[in-house]
Amino acid sequence: MLKIRLQKIGKKNNLKFRFVLIDSKKASKSGGFLEILGFYDPQSKKGEFKKEKIEYWRLKGAQLSPTTLQLFKRLTADLKK
């Protein structure tokens, strides 16, 4: 099953996150991902993502994790302002 979730990157006390596409059965042990779909910086509350790619993978059956879904909605609402 394909999932879109967050992956931690950055240094201690300076975390950043990536939106990544993973195969949930294989990547949990290897840490590998199929594609980077964007990033999020919680300190500045800014992020960018490839909306077309996320929609494409959702049509193919990928599911968003709950946290990723909330961020996706918040970031798209900020873009409309």
Residue pairs with C-beta under 8 A, 6 or more apart in sequence:
1 23
1 24
1 25
1 61
1 63
2 21
2 22
2 23
2 24
2 34
2 57
2 60
2 61
2 62
2 63
3 21
3 22
3 23
3 24
3 62
3 63
3 64
3 65
4 19
4 20
4 21
4 22
4 37
4 54
4 57
4 58
4 62
4 63
4 64
4 65
4 68
5 19
5 20
5 22
5 64
5 65
5 67
5 68
6 17
6 18
6 19
6 20
6 40
6 65
6 67
6 68
6 71
7 17
7 18
7 20
7 33
8 15
8 16
8 17
9 15
9 16
9 17
9 18
10 16
14 43
15 42
16 39
16 40
16 41
16 42
17 39
17 40
17 41
17 42
18 36
18 37
18 38
18 39
18 40
19 36
19 37
19 38
19 39
19 40
19 49
19 54
19 68
19 71
20 33
20 34
20 35
20 36
20 37
21 33
21 34
21 35
21 37
21 57
21 62
22 28
22 32
22 33
22 34
23 34
26 32
27 33
35 53
35 57
37 49
37 50
37 53
37 54
37 57
38 47
38 48
38 49
38 50
38 54
39 47
39 48
39 49
40 46
40 47
40 71
40 75
41 47
47 71
47 75
49 72
49 75
51 76
54 64
54 72
58 64
64 72
